Amino acid sequence: MEVFDQFRGLAGIALLVLLAWGLSENRAGRPSLGWIAGALALQVFLALLIVRVPIVWDAVTLANDAVAAIERATLDGSSYMFGYLGGAPLPFELSEGAEAPVVIAFQILPLVIVFSALAALLWHWGVLRWLVDGLSYLLRRTLKVSGVVGLSGGSNLFLGVVESPLVVRAYFARMSRADLFQVMVLAMATISGAILILYATTLSRTVPDAVGHMISASLISLPAALLVAKLMVPGEADDADSEEPARNEPGLRYESSIDAIIKGTMDGMQLFLAVIAVIIVVFALVSLTDQVLALLPLVDGDPLTLKRLFGWAFAPLMWLIGVPWGEAQAAGSLMGTKAILNEYVAYLELAALPDGTFAPRSLLIVTYALCGVANLASIGLLVSTIGTLCPERRGEVAGLGIRSWIAGNMATAMTGAWIGLITWG
């Protein structure tokens, strides 16, 4: 039974691949079996390389030190602006056994603003552009995707859902439907930039080396997202032969370092306020829903809640990707919260769970499966962003919105399954 539990994720991956093919617009136009096998092999290769090769994992986890430095620097700014609410010393003594309060809005969320400014500056200096170009090259050479899709995949690891489409804005009007869908799914199946830092900081006490795992999850999800996208919306055989985007095409640009810092700060501020607003609204809607559900008859002696419903609905999926059945309902509740409401709310709930809710292996599976922005609100955000950049394709993008949401969640679930397969215990 233990061996079956360990390798059950293979059945989950096979089912996800078959489901993606079953939802295809053109089942006969699917990519070749060799390409599908190559995409799956690339996922497990990345998982083993990043997580299981010590020198690579040590290099990835160096990001934890960088994030800690950014966090300390951010607390200096937030404590100056917000006082003890922002992390400054308390002006009163705590009662015995009490811990200093952590105010998310004033101590954690300001990371979004600081990292957004840093990312814009590093983009202007060419550091992030060099990393994006390198990752784009690897995607084009390994999975034979088009240059535009490769560029979009590279940018998604460093820029947000709003900024990454700006990198390929000049190509939306003429890219194929398949490439357009791949760009959308890549955005849904990854997290990046300031959001990655925010989520990792939230999980730092729950998941050791959280930053490294977040980076690893987004990298493994790139081929997973492309596999699911190509199965659901197949492209023509020559789509992958398009050239690398020209460097003189208009994209994400800043006039100077100061301009990058200012615009990055303003973008971060918008994201900061958006995250606060979304969390307030989501928690309010969950509370209202739970109050309505409480009017219904008890089930097993307890009132119905949205968390219980999510747990029942998504538990089979989490079991299939490797979570033991005894932990599957808790995992399913988090996956449902992520897919329907918001992934940050799911990570907040994960961080608040009692110790021992998940075994270490299950904790990693859940962490990786939640690592993407594919929720219902992101559909509107992605459609409005691409629709604004390319109005003539707004209708087509809107039509692909729900499909990209489904594909994004399937890709992150596949990533969770792979990490479970290579993790023992």
N, C-alpha and C positions, 0 to 999 in steps of 0.2 A: 504493500500500500504506500509506503514511504517513497519508493521509486516511482510509482504511478503519480503521486502528488508532485514530485520533482519535475517530471517530464510532461505533465498534463498540459503545460503551456504550448507544446507542439500542436496538440489538437485545437487549442484556441487560435493559434496562428493560422492553421489550415482552414478553420471555419471562417476567420476574418477574410482570408484571401478569396474563398468561395463566395462569401457574402458580397464582397466588392464586385466580383465578376457577375453575380446574380443581379446586382443593381446597375449593371452597365447599360449605357445607351446603345451599345453595339457589341454584343457578346462575341460575334464572329471577328470583330476587329481588335481583340485583345492583343497585348504584346506577346511575343514568342515565349514559349516555356523556358527557353534558355535565358531570356532577359528577366523573367520572373524569378527564376532560380538565382540569377546573379544579384538581383535586388535583395532577396532574402539572405544570401550569403554575405552581402556587404553589411547588412544589419548586424548579424552575429559577429562578423569580423570586427566591426567598430565596438560592439559591446565588450568583446574579449580584449581588444587592444587597449581600450580606455580604462576599463575597470579591473582587468586581470593582469596587465603588464605593469609591474611596480613603477618603473621609471616613467611611463606615460601617465599613470595615475598621480604620481608625485608632481609631475609638471602641471597637470590639470588642477590639482588641489592647491597649487601656489596661488590660484585665484582667491582662495579663502583669506590669505594674508592681505591681498590687495583690497578685498571687500572690507576686511576689518579696518584697514587704514581709512577707506572712504567713510565707513560708519563712524569712526572716531572723529574725523574731520567734520562730518555732517552734524554730529552731536554738539561740536563746538559752536556751530552756527545756530542750531535750533535751541540750545540752552541759552545762548545770548538773547535770542528773540523771544522765547517762550518761558524762560526761567526754569523752575524745577519741573514744569510740565514737559519741557523739551529735553530734560536730562541733566539739568544743573543740580547741585546738592540741595537736598530737601531743607526747607527753613524750619522744620519741626522734627521731633524724634518719632520713630515708628514704634508701635507697641511691640512687645516681645514676640518674636517669631514671625512678624510680618515682613514682607518683602517690599522694596521700593516699587511703586506703581509704574507700569509701562503704558504710556499713552500712545497708541498706535498713530494717531493723526499727527502728533507733534514730535515723536521720537523715531518712528520707523518710516513713515511715508515721505518725509523730507529727502530720503535717499533717492526717490524718484527724480526730484528736481536736480540734485547735485549730479547724479549719474547722467541724466539727460544732457546737461551742459557739458560734462566731460566727453560724452560720446560725440556730440556735435563738434567739439574742438578736435578730437582725434580724427574725425572724418575729414575736417578741413585740412589738417596736417598730413593726411594721406595714410595714416596708420591703419585705420579701419578699412579704407578702400583697398589697401594692400591685402589685408586678411580676407576681405570679401572676394577679391579677384582670385586669390589662391584657392578658396573653398569652391568658387564657381568653376575653376579649372578642373578640380578633382571630380566634381559632379558630372561635368561634361565628358570627362575621359572614362569614368567608371560606368555611368548609367546612360551615356549617350543622349542626354537631354539637350535641348536647344540652348544656345548661349544666353538667351533672355531668362529662361527658367533657372539655369545655373546661377546667373547673377542674382536673381530673386532669392534663391535658396541660400546663397552666401550672405545676403544682406539681412535675411530674417534672423540670423543668429546674433546680430549686433544692433539692429534697428527695430523699432516697434511696428505695430500693425498699420499705423498711419504713415510713418517715415519710410518704411521699406518699399511701398509701391512708388514712392517718388524716384527711387533709383532707376526704375524701368518705365517711368511714365511715358517716355517717348515711343514705346513699343506697343502700348495697349491697343491702339487703333488697328494695327496690322498683324498682331500675333494670332495664331490659330486658336480655335475654341479649346482644344486640348491643352495648349500651353497656358491659356488664360485660367483654366480650371486648376492646373498644376500650381500656378502662382498662388491661387486662392487657398488651396489645401496646404501648401507649405506655410502660409501665414497662420492657418488655423492650428497646425500640428506642432508648433514650436513656441517657445517664449524667448525673449531676448532683452538685451540692454537693461534698462532700469527695472523692468518687470522681473527679470531673472534675479537681480540683486535684491529686490523687495521680497520675493517669495523665499529665496534662500535665507535671508535674514530672519524671516518669520519662522522658518523651520530649524534654525541653527541649534536650538536646544533639544529638538526631537530627532533630527536626522544628522548624524555626524558627517562632516564634509559636505554639507548641503549644496554649496556652490558648485563643487565638482560634479555632484550628481545631476544638478540642473543643466550644466553644460553638456554632460554626457547624454542626458535624455534628449536634448534638442538635436545633437549630432546624429544619434541613432534614429531619431524620428524623421530626418531628411529623406533617406531612402525608403522608409516605411510610407511616408506621405506620397512620394512619387509613385510607389508601387500601387497604392490604393487609387490614386488619381488616374493613373494610366489604365487601370482596370475599369473604373467607373466611366471615364470619358476618354476612350481611345483616340489617338491621333493618327494622322497619315504616316506612312512609313518614312517619309522624308522630313518630318517635323524635326527630328533630332539632328539633322545635318546643317541647320542654320548656323551662321557664323557667330562668333563672339560679338556682343554689342560694341559699336564703335565708341571710342572714348570721348569723342567730341560731341556726342549726343547730349541734350539737356537732361539734367537729373537733379540730384540733391546737391546744392551748391551754397557756399557762404562767401561773402565778400572779403572777410578778414577774420582773424582770430577773435577779435572783440565781437564781431557780428555773429560768429558761431556760438560764443558763450551766451550772448543775449538771447538769440533765437532758441538755442537749446534750453535755456532757463525758462523761457516762455512756454515752449512745448512741454517741458517737465511740469510746469505749474498747471497747465491744462490737464495733464494726466493725473497730477496730484489731486486736483479738485474732482476729476471724474471718478477716481477710485473711491474717494470719500463719499461722493454722492451715490455711487453704485452700492457700496456696502450698506449705507443707511437704508436705501430703498429695498435691497434684497432682504436684509434682516427684518424690515417692517413687513414685507410681503410674506415672508415665511411665518412670522408671528400671526398675521391675519389668517393665513391658510390653516395654521395649527388651531387657532381659535374656532374656525368653522368646522374642522375635522373633529374637534373635541365634542361637538354636538351629536356626533354619530355614536352608535353603540360601541362599547369597549371590545377590543380584540385581545384575547388571552389576558384579560384583566387590566389592560393598559389602553389609554386613549390612542387613537390614530394620530400620527404626526407625519409631516412631509418627509422627515428623515426616515421614518419606518417604511413609508411607501417607496422611497428611492432605494432603500436597502433591499426590499423584496424585488423590485424591478431589475436592479442591476447586479444583484448577487450572483445569478448564473454566469454573467459575463466575467466577473472578477474570479469566480471559481475556475472557469475555463482557462484563464490566463495564469493560473497558478496559486491563487490564494486559497488556503484550506477552507472548507465549508464553514467551520466554526467561526471564522473571521470574515466570511464573505459578505454577510449582511452589513457589517460596519464599513467594509470596503465599498460595497455597492452604494451605500448612503453617500459616501464621499464622491464617488464617481457620478452619481446622479446630480449632486449639488454642483459639481464642476460642469457637467454637460448642459444642464438646464439653467442654472443660475449664474455662477461665477467661480472660476478656478481659485481665486484668492480666498473667497469665502470657504471653499473646500480645504485649502491649506490652513486657514485659521482654525477650522474645526479639527483638522488632523493634529495641529500643534496643541490643541486643548484636550485631546483624548487622554484618559488615564494611562499611566505606564502599564505595559503588558497587554494592551488592547490588540496589538499586532506583534507577531514574532518578527525578528530582524529581517528575514527574507520577505515576508509579507509587507513590511513597512517600505522596503525598497520598491517592490512591485507597485504598490499604491502610489508612492511618490512619483515614479516614472509615468504611470498611467494618467496621472493628473496634470502632467507637465505639457500643457498646450492651452491655447486661448479659445478653443472651440466651444463656445457657449452661444446661447441664442442672441445675446446682446452683440456679440462680435460679428454676427451675420450682418446686422444693420450697419455697424461701424465699417466693415470691409466693403460692403456694397456701396455705401455712401462715399467712401474714400475713392474707390476705383471709378465709381460713376461720376464723381466730380472731375477727376483727372481725364476721363474719356466719356463724355456724355452720350456719344452715339452708341455705346455698348452697355449703357446702364441697364436696359431691359434684359440683356443676355446675362449680365453679372447677377442681377436679381434672381433670375431663373436658376442660376447655379448656386445660390446662397445656401439653401438647405442641404444640398448635396455636399457642398464643401464642409459644412458642419458635421454631417455624418462621417465623411471621409476623415476629417481631422480627429474625431474621437476614435475611430477605428485604428488610425495610425498610432496614436499614443497608447492605446490598449495593446497593440502589437509590440510596441517598445517595452511596455511593462512585462509582457510575456517573455521577451528575450532576456530581460535582466533577471527574471525569476529562474530561467533555465540555467544561467551561469552562476547563480548564487545558491550556496548550500546553507542549511541551518534554518 
